[in-house]
Amino acid sequence: MPELNKIVVIGAGQAGISAAAKLRSLGFAGELILIGEEPELPYQRPPLTKKFLLGELPRERLYIKPAAFYEDQNITVISNVRVESIVPDDRSLVLSNGEKCSWDKLVVTTGSVPMDLPASFQPVPSSVQTIRSLADIDRLQPRFSENKRLLIVGGGYIGLEIAAVAASCGLEVTLVELQDRLLKRVASTDTATYFHELHEKRGVNIRTSTSLAALAGADGDTLEATFDDGSSQIVDLTVLGIGIRPDVTLAEAAGLEIENGISVDAFGQTSHPDIYAAGDCTSFVYKGRRVRLESVQNAIDQAEKVAEAIMGEATAYDPVPWFWSDQYDTKLQIAGLNTGFDQTVVRAGARENSQSVWYFSGEQFLAVDAMNDPKSYMTGRKWLMAGINPDAARIASGVDLKECV
Ligand SMILES: Cc1cc2nc3c(=O)[nH]c(=O)nc-3n(C[C@H](O)[C@H](O)[C@H](O)COP(=O)(O)OP(=O)(O)OC[C@H]3O[C@@H](n4cnc5c(N)ncnc54)[C@H](O)[C@@H]3O)c2cc1C
């Protein structure tokens, strides 16, 4: 086996820093380089559309590790530099600053990129934007002021979180969703109805089965948005939350196997034996199906598995996925993955606005969405970890959760 002196991680995000930190904690003493195209040290993205946009979280609290950590751990962070290509045969990278960088093992954590409007909307006016990075929020925040008319395109979690902050800040919010309900790709009708009602109570104008047909300049940043039913509306700013795609550009050009993301095995290894990948950019086999997860849990856990595999301590990645979203005073916690469910049961929680939705495929318990109900979340997660299938009817009946298994 060739010597392992130098590991390079592409992408200074959640998975990138998790892999680097774990490599050091497992005793890797060689050269460790983290290359990121953003100007920032690795930071958390979830607060961007929650407390940070609300102005309730100071900027320095976003950073995953303090600057001193990188020095202490001897991790070289190269910021503001994009990796332009991976040259597997030469075990090297070509960087946007013109330099080359060699590696013995490479970890690709390039994350994902937000979808943009289709070609018919190009060029996209400057008051229209997607949200992925701190720079995106820095651009949005100054224009995020009371009485501004905000159009959100897309009723997924990002769109709903922005709607919640905007409505709380006194903006006039319209949210359009192409599908006939919110959260169609990721949650049941029960969960979608809960959030639909929550937002409508706060004055958000939700228009489902509606798509954006055109955006035309009106006055300065102000645009006239036209929808597919012919209706139109004047808006001051537009945020797109229409999904993300895994960033596989580099991996694909390097000839790595791609299947709805960079295809990796249970140890995060790609189709090249010395190249690993983790986080949003990957797909892996979960309960017999290849899936892609867009979550902090996946970025951290999969990256740590990659570090273990590189250090010769490989154990298979077999997660119980978890995710959360904050909207107004509702905290949603999700355990498991609901893909393939054929039945849901709803359980009322102990307090107002508290509810949980439990997903099953036949008798197999798949996942729970818990709204202001940490007990259901914790219990569901515990059952998923232990492979326990609770009784759906008993859950719905409201008896103590202990009596449902
Ligand atoms: C606004 C927002 C809210 C979210 N809320 C939640 C939440 O509540 N709960 C949850 O679990 N998850 C949430 N997520 C998802 C979560 O943040 C992601 O799943 C996680 O960040 C994925 O980590 P990653 O390292 O795979 O990708 P990223 O964090 O996206 O990091 C990838 C990095 O690679 C860089 N990069 C890409 N290509 C190159 C290149 N060629 N050269 C150099 N650098 C490159 C990118 O610029 C980026 O900095 C949210 C995401 C966003 C955007």
Ligand as a Chemical Component Dictionary entry (heavy atoms), coordinates in Angstrom:
data_LIG
# 
_chem_comp.id                   LIG 
_chem_comp.type                 NON-POLYMER 
_chem_comp.pdbx_formal_charge   0 
_chem_comp.three_letter_code    LIG 
# 
loop_
_chem_comp_atom.comp_id 
_chem_comp_atom.atom_id 
_chem_comp_atom.alt_atom_id 
_chem_comp_atom.type_symbol 
_chem_comp_atom.charge 
_chem_comp_atom.model_Cartn_x 
_chem_comp_atom.model_Cartn_y 
_chem_comp_atom.model_Cartn_z 
_chem_comp_atom.pdbx_ordinal 
LIG C1  C1  C 0 -30.254 27.549 4.491  1  
LIG C2  C2  C 0 -30.056 26.114 4.870  2  
LIG C3  C3  C 0 -30.718 25.578 5.973  3  
LIG C4  C4  C 0 -30.532 24.247 6.325  4  
LIG N1  N1  N 0 -31.178 23.749 7.423  5  
LIG C5  C5  C 0 -30.942 22.484 7.819  6  
LIG C6  C6  C 0 -31.527 21.960 9.008  7  
LIG O1  O1  O 0 -32.310 22.636 9.682  8  
LIG N2  N2  N 0 -31.203 20.702 9.403  9  
LIG C7  C7  C 0 -30.336 19.922 8.670  10 
LIG O2  O2  O 0 -30.057 18.778 9.051  11 
LIG N3  N3  N 0 -29.789 20.371 7.509  12 
LIG C8  C8  C 0 -30.065 21.634 7.078  13 
LIG N4  N4  N 0 -29.475 22.108 5.935  14 
LIG C9  C9  C 0 -28.655 21.199 5.132  15 
LIG C10 C10 C 0 -27.234 21.109 5.655  16 
LIG O3  O3  O 0 -26.720 22.376 5.926  17 
LIG C11 C11 C 0 -26.397 20.393 4.611  18 
LIG O4  O4  O 0 -26.919 19.096 4.467  19 
LIG C12 C12 C 0 -24.923 20.332 5.005  20 
LIG O5  O5  O 0 -24.383 21.628 5.055  21 
LIG C13 C13 C 0 -24.173 19.490 4.009  22 
LIG O6  O6  O 0 -22.811 19.569 4.287  23 
LIG P1  P1  P 0 -21.749 19.321 3.126  24 
LIG O7  O7  O 0 -20.423 19.503 3.747  25 
LIG O8  O8  O 0 -22.084 18.093 2.394  26 
LIG O9  O9  O 0 -22.019 20.508 2.095  27 
LIG P2  P2  P 0 -21.806 22.057 2.296  28 
LIG O10 O10 O 0 -22.023 22.450 3.714  29 
LIG O11 O11 O 0 -22.637 22.700 1.239  30 
LIG O12 O12 O 0 -20.269 22.303 1.957  31 
LIG C14 C14 C 0 -19.735 22.104 0.672  32 
LIG C15 C15 C 0 -18.663 23.138 0.454  33 
LIG O13 O13 O 0 -17.891 22.773 -0.682 34 
LIG C16 C16 C 0 -17.564 23.931 -1.412 35 
LIG N5  N5  N 0 -17.168 23.544 -2.767 36 
LIG C17 C17 C 0 -17.935 22.982 -3.726 37 
LIG N6  N6  N 0 -17.218 22.772 -4.849 38 
LIG C18 C18 C 0 -15.956 23.211 -4.590 39 
LIG C19 C19 C 0 -14.774 23.258 -5.359 40 
LIG N7  N7  N 0 -14.722 22.803 -6.610 41 
LIG N8  N8  N 0 -13.663 23.787 -4.798 42 
LIG C20 C20 C 0 -13.687 24.245 -3.503 43 
LIG N9  N9  N 0 -14.785 24.223 -2.736 44 
LIG C21 C21 C 0 -15.907 23.702 -3.262 45 
LIG C22 C22 C 0 -18.850 24.717 -1.317 46 
LIG O14 O14 O 0 -18.664 26.075 -1.655 47 
LIG C23 C23 C 0 -19.223 24.522 0.138  48 
LIG O15 O15 O 0 -18.620 25.482 0.948  49 
LIG C24 C24 C 0 -29.667 23.433 5.546  50 
LIG C25 C25 C 0 -29.021 23.960 4.422  51 
LIG C26 C26 C 0 -29.199 25.282 4.085  52 
LIG C27 C27 C 0 -28.504 25.851 2.878  53 
# 
loop_
_chem_comp_bond.comp_id 
_chem_comp_bond.atom_id_1 
_chem_comp_bond.atom_id_2 
_chem_comp_bond.value_order 
_chem_comp_bond.pdbx_ordinal 
LIG C1  C2  SING 1  
LIG C2  C3  SING 2  
LIG C2  C26 DOUB 3  
LIG C3  C4  DOUB 4  
LIG C4  N1  SING 5  
LIG C4  C24 SING 6  
LIG N1  C5  DOUB 7  
LIG C5  C6  SING 8  
LIG C5  C8  SING 9  
LIG C6  O1  DOUB 10 
LIG C6  N2  SING 11 
LIG N2  C7  SING 12 
LIG C7  O2  DOUB 13 
LIG C7  N3  SING 14 
LIG N3  C8  DOUB 15 
LIG C8  N4  SING 16 
LIG N4  C9  SING 17 
LIG N4  C24 SING 18 
LIG C9  C10 SING 19 
LIG C10 O3  SING 20 
LIG C10 C11 SING 21 
LIG C11 O4  SING 22 
LIG C11 C12 SING 23 
LIG C12 O5  SING 24 
LIG C12 C13 SING 25 
LIG C13 O6  SING 26 
LIG O6  P1  SING 27 
LIG P1  O7  DOUB 28 
LIG P1  O8  SING 29 
LIG P1  O9  SING 30 
LIG O9  P2  SING 31 
LIG P2  O10 DOUB 32 
LIG P2  O11 SING 33 
LIG P2  O12 SING 34 
LIG O12 C14 SING 35 
LIG C14 C15 SING 36 
LIG C15 O13 SING 37 
LIG C15 C23 SING 38 
LIG O13 C16 SING 39 
LIG C16 N5  SING 40 
LIG C16 C22 SING 41 
LIG N5  C17 SING 42 
LIG N5  C21 SING 43 
LIG C17 N6  DOUB 44 
LIG N6  C18 SING 45 
LIG C18 C19 SING 46 
LIG C18 C21 DOUB 47 
LIG C19 N7  SING 48 
LIG C19 N8  DOUB 49 
LIG N8  C20 SING 50 
LIG C20 N9  DOUB 51 
LIG N9  C21 SING 52 
LIG C22 O14 SING 53 
LIG C22 C23 SING 54 
LIG C23 O15 SING 55 
LIG C24 C25 DOUB 56 
LIG C25 C26 SING 57 
LIG C26 C27 SING 58 
# 
